[in-house]
Amino acid sequence: MAGATAPVSPPGAAIRPPRERVSSWPLVDRIFYGLCWATGIGLCLIAVWIVLFMLSKGISNLSLHLLVTSPAASLHQTQSGGFKDPLIGTFIVAAIGIVIAAPLGVAIAAWLVEFGRPAWLARAVESSIEMLAGTPSVVLALFALIIFSQGFLSFLSQGAAHGALGLSFFNAGITMSLLALPLIVAVTREALQQLPARMREASLALGKTRATTTRHVLLPAIRPSIASGVVLGMGRIIGDTAIITLVLGVSLTNEPVGHTPVVGYLRGTGSTLTSYIYNNSPAGDGNSHEKAYAAAFVLLMIVLALNALATRLAGGGQAGTDNGRRRVRNTLLAYARGGATS
């Protein structure tokens, strides 16, 4: 229409450039853009296929009886029991590993980001964490066998006390913590680096030390990120097989040592769902393929639940960030009033 003018943006509004059409890109860029889409869709299809395959195989063979009965050695499928002990063993190993890896990983990440002195030691720690992240679990298992078979560590297992291999839940959990440690360090470190500098400056301006600032201001602000790192670490522990086979043993049932209720159980050998699945798979000797599928389905559901929880914790970042900022503001106000001590 004659005399019409283009709409005027309100003052202060951000002016976004028009979106560029993919068809206007160079040919090479369009090819790689299509490959990226194809790769992403292909990965999604593979993941969906795995879940649907295990769903069909697992549900058809899963029953409540399998979850509440212990395994038994038998050539007949109907007489070989369930996988109660491996299920319990899975959670025991994950708990031991996370109890060790979580505080250690958070402490290492906080030290690297907020202190990092001396510089040579910080570089050495960073290199060690990167090396752990890339080391195959079977190598860690072999290293653990050598270490835990020493006599001075015989209190962790019965075998080391008699000159044999140091196999126990204690040793397996300690070794598993090395798998979760790089994940927790990486997630915590990234979250700390994303915090605005004004948080540190406000606390330091109130006369608080860097250690107090880290403990009372920064770490509470990234609790959702720390929790997501811990959950991802648990998933990494639960899915490993090499360490379980070499450091925990291949017994069907969990075998405690002595009569001490908890310590004796943890010093004994046992199995987890991963070793149970391997032993009963077509490549193993258990001759219980149907139960291997059922156990694999349960393990997959546990891992998917942990991943969903990690996504929820990380995805609920806005609420978590708002809560974290609120806690930081309250903490700083308390510091200003003298309500907190260094």
C-alpha positions in Angstrom: 0.0 0.0 0.0 1.3 3.4 -0.9 2.8 5.3 2.0 3.1 2.1 4.2 6.2 2.0 6.3 8.1 -1.0 7.8 7.2 -1.8 11.4 9.4 -0.1 13.9 10.8 -2.2 16.7 10.3 -0.8 20.2 13.2 0.9 21.8 15.7 -1.5 23.4 14.3 -4.6 21.5 16.9 -6.9 20.0 16.9 -6.9 16.2 17.5 -10.4 14.8 18.9 -10.8 11.3 16.7 -12.8 8.9 17.3 -16.6 9.1 19.6 -17.8 6.3 18.2 -20.5 4.0 20.1 -23.8 3.8 19.6 -23.8 0.1 21.8 -20.7 -0.1 24.7 -22.5 1.5 27.7 -23.8 -0.5 27.4 -27.4 -1.7 29.9 -28.8 0.7 28.2 -27.2 3.7 24.8 -28.6 2.6 26.3 -32.1 2.2 27.8 -32.1 5.7 24.6 -30.6 7.1 22.7 -33.5 5.6 25.2 -36.0 6.9 24.8 -34.5 10.4 21.0 -35.0 10.2 21.4 -38.5 8.9 23.9 -39.4 11.6 21.6 -38.1 14.3 18.6 -39.8 13.0 20.6 -43.0 12.6 21.7 -43.0 16.2 18.2 -42.4 17.4 16.9 -45.3 15.3 19.7 -47.6 16.7 18.8 -46.6 20.3 15.1 -47.2 19.7 15.8 -50.5 18.0 17.9 -51.7 21.0 15.2 -50.6 23.5 12.4 -52.3 21.5 14.5 -55.5 21.0 15.3 -55.8 24.7 11.7 -54.8 25.6 10.3 -57.7 23.5 12.9 -60.2 24.7 13.0 -59.1 28.3 9.3 -58.7 29.1 8.5 -62.1 27.6 11.1 -63.8 30.0 10.8 -61.5 33.0 8.8 -62.5 36.1 8.7 -61.6 39.7 10.2 -65.0 40.6 13.4 -64.0 38.9 13.8 -60.9 41.0 13.3 -62.6 44.3 15.2 -65.9 44.0 19.0 -66.5 44.0 20.8 -68.1 41.0 21.4 -71.8 41.1 23.7 -74.0 39.1 21.6 -76.3 36.9 21.5 -77.5 33.3 17.7 -77.0 33.2 16.4 -73.5 32.6 13.5 -73.9 35.1 15.8 -75.0 37.9 18.5 -72.3 37.7 16.8 -69.8 40.0 16.7 -66.0 39.4 19.1 -63.1 39.7 18.4 -61.6 43.1 22.0 -61.8 44.2 23.4 -60.1 41.0 20.8 -57.4 41.3 21.8 -56.7 44.9 25.5 -56.9 44.0 24.9 -54.3 41.3 23.6 -51.7 43.7 26.3 -52.6 46.3 29.2 -52.0 43.9 27.5 -48.8 42.6 27.0 -47.5 46.1 30.7 -48.1 47.1 32.0 -46.6 43.9 29.9 -43.4 44.2 30.5 -42.9 47.9 34.2 -42.8 47.0 34.1 -41.0 43.7 31.5 -38.3 44.4 33.2 -36.3 47.2 36.7 -36.9 45.7 35.5 -35.7 42.2 33.8 -32.6 43.6 36.9 -31.7 45.7 39.3 -32.2 42.7 37.1 -30.1 40.4 36.8 -27.3 43.0 40.5 -27.3 43.6 41.3 -27.2 39.9 39.0 -24.3 39.1 39.2 -22.2 42.2 42.8 -22.8 43.3 45.0 -24.7 40.8 48.2 -24.1 42.8 50.9 -25.2 42.4 50.5 -25.1 38.6 52.6 -28.2 38.0 50.5 -30.3 40.3 47.3 -29.0 38.7 48.5 -30.0 35.3 49.5 -33.4 36.6 46.1 -33.9 38.1 44.3 -32.8 34.9 46.5 -35.3 32.9 45.7 -38.1 35.4 42.0 -37.5 35.1 42.1 -37.5 31.3 44.2 -40.7 31.4 41.6 -42.4 33.7 38.8 -41.3 31.3 40.5 -43.0 28.4 41.9 -46.1 30.1 40.0 -49.3 29.3 38.3 -50.8 32.3 40.1 -54.2 31.9 43.4 -52.4 32.4 42.1 -50.9 35.6 40.9 -54.3 36.7 44.4 -55.9 36.1 46.0 -53.0 38.0 43.5 -53.5 40.9 44.3 -57.3 41.0 48.0 -56.5 41.6 47.3 -53.8 44.2 44.6 -55.6 46.2 46.4 -58.9 46.3 49.1 -57.3 48.5 49.1 -58.5 52.1 48.7 -55.0 53.7 45.3 -54.8 52.0 44.1 -58.2 53.3 41.5 -56.5 55.5 39.5 -55.7 52.3 39.2 -59.3 51.1 39.7 -62.9 52.3 41.8 -64.0 49.4 44.6 -61.5 49.9 45.0 -62.7 53.5 45.8 -66.3 52.2 48.0 -65.2 49.4 45.3 -65.5 46.7 43.7 -62.8 44.5 42.0 -60.0 46.4 38.4 -60.5 45.2 35.6 -58.7 47.1 32.9 -56.1 46.8 35.2 -53.6 48.6 37.9 -54.0 45.9 35.4 -53.9 43.0 33.7 -50.8 44.3 37.0 -49.0 44.9 38.1 -49.8 41.4 34.7 -48.8 39.9 35.1 -45.4 41.5 37.9 -44.7 39.0 35.4 -45.1 36.2 33.0 -42.5 37.7 35.6 -40.0 38.9 36.4 -38.4 35.5 32.7 -37.9 34.8 32.1 -36.2 38.1 35.2 -34.0 37.8 34.3 -32.9 34.3 30.6 -32.0 35.1 31.5 -30.2 38.3 34.4 -28.4 36.7 32.3 -27.2 33.8 29.5 -26.0 36.1 32.0 -24.0 38.3 33.5 -22.4 35.2 30.1 -21.2 34.0 29.3 -19.4 37.3 29.6 -15.6 36.9 32.6 -14.0 38.5 30.4 -11.6 40.5 29.5 -14.4 42.9 33.1 -14.9 43.9 33.7 -11.1 44.0 30.7 -10.5 46.2 31.8 -13.1 48.8 35.4 -12.0 48.7 34.4 -8.4 49.1 32.7 -9.4 52.4 36.0 -10.6 53.7 35.4 -14.3 53.3 38.2 -16.6 52.2 38.3 -18.4 48.9 37.8 -21.7 50.6 34.7 -20.4 52.4 33.4 -18.9 49.2 33.8 -22.2 47.4 32.2 -24.3 50.1 29.2 -22.0 51.0 28.6 -20.1 47.8 29.8 -21.8 44.7 29.2 -25.5 45.3 25.6 -24.9 46.6 24.9 -23.0 43.4 25.8 -26.0 41.2 24.1 -28.8 43.1 21.9 -29.9 40.1 25.1 -30.3 38.0 26.9 -32.2 40.7 23.9 -34.5 41.1 23.7 -35.1 37.3 27.4 -36.0 37.3 26.9 -38.4 40.2 24.0 -40.1 38.4 26.0 -40.4 35.2 28.9 -41.9 37.2 26.5 -44.5 38.6 25.4 -45.5 35.1 29.0 -45.9 34.1 29.7 -48.2 37.1 26.6 -50.3 36.6 27.3 -51.0 33.0 30.9 -52.3 33.4 31.8 -56.0 33.2 35.6 -56.4 33.1 36.2 -55.1 36.6 33.4 -57.2 38.0 34.7 -60.4 36.4 38.3 -59.9 37.4 38.0 -58.1 40.8 34.7 -59.3 42.2 34.6 -62.9 40.9 32.3 -65.0 38.8 30.3 -66.8 41.6 26.6 -67.1 41.0 25.6 -66.0 44.5 27.1 -63.4 46.9 29.3 -65.2 49.3 30.0 -63.3 52.6 33.2 -63.9 54.6 32.7 -64.6 58.3 29.7 -63.7 60.4 30.1 -59.9 60.6 26.8 -58.6 59.1 28.0 -55.9 56.7 31.8 -56.0 56.6 31.8 -59.8 56.0 29.4 -59.4 53.1 31.5 -56.7 51.5 34.7 -58.7 51.9 33.1 -61.6 50.1 32.8 -62.3 46.4 29.7 -62.2 44.2 28.3 -61.1 40.9 26.3 -58.2 39.3 23.8 -58.1 36.5 26.5 -57.6 33.9 28.5 -60.7 34.9 25.2 -62.7 35.2 24.2 -61.6 31.7 27.6 -62.6 30.3 27.6 -66.0 32.0 24.1 -66.8 30.7 24.4 -65.3 27.3 25.0 -67.5 24.2 28.8 -66.7 24.7 28.7 -67.9 28.3 28.4 -71.3 30.0 25.2 -70.7 32.0 22.8 -72.1 29.4 20.1 -69.7 30.5 19.7 -67.4 27.5 16.1 -66.4 28.4 17.2 -65.2 31.8 20.1 -63.4 30.3 17.6 -61.4 28.2 15.4 -60.7 31.3 18.4 -59.5 33.3 19.6 -57.4 30.4 16.2 -55.8 30.2 16.3 -54.9 34.0 19.8 -53.5 33.6 18.7 -51.4 30.6 15.8 -50.0 32.5 18.1 -49.1 35.4 20.5 -47.3 33.1 17.7 -45.5 31.2 16.2 -44.4 34.6 19.6 -43.0 35.6 20.0 -41.2 32.3 16.5 -39.8 32.6 17.3 -38.6 36.1 20.5 -37.0 34.9 18.6 -35.3 32.1 16.0 -34.1 34.5 18.6 -32.7 36.9 20.6 -31.0 34.1 17.5 -30.0 32.1 15.8 -28.5 35.2 18.7 -26.2 35.1 16.7 -23.0 35.1 14.8 -24.0 38.3 18.1 -25.3 39.8 19.9 -22.1 38.8 17.2 -19.9 40.3 17.3 -21.9 43.5 21.1 -21.8 43.5 21.1 -18.0 43.0 18.6 -17.7 45.8 20.7 -19.7 48.1 23.8 -17.7 47.1 21.9 -14.4 47.8 20.8 -15.6 51.2 24.3 -16.8 52.0 25.8 -13.5 51.1 23.2 -11.7 53.1 24.0 -13.9 56.1 27.7 -13.2 55.6 27.0 -9.4 55.4 25.1 -9.6 58.7 27.8 -11.7 60.3 25.6 -14.8 60.4 28.3 -17.0 58.9 31.9 -17.6 59.9 34.9 -18.2 57.7 
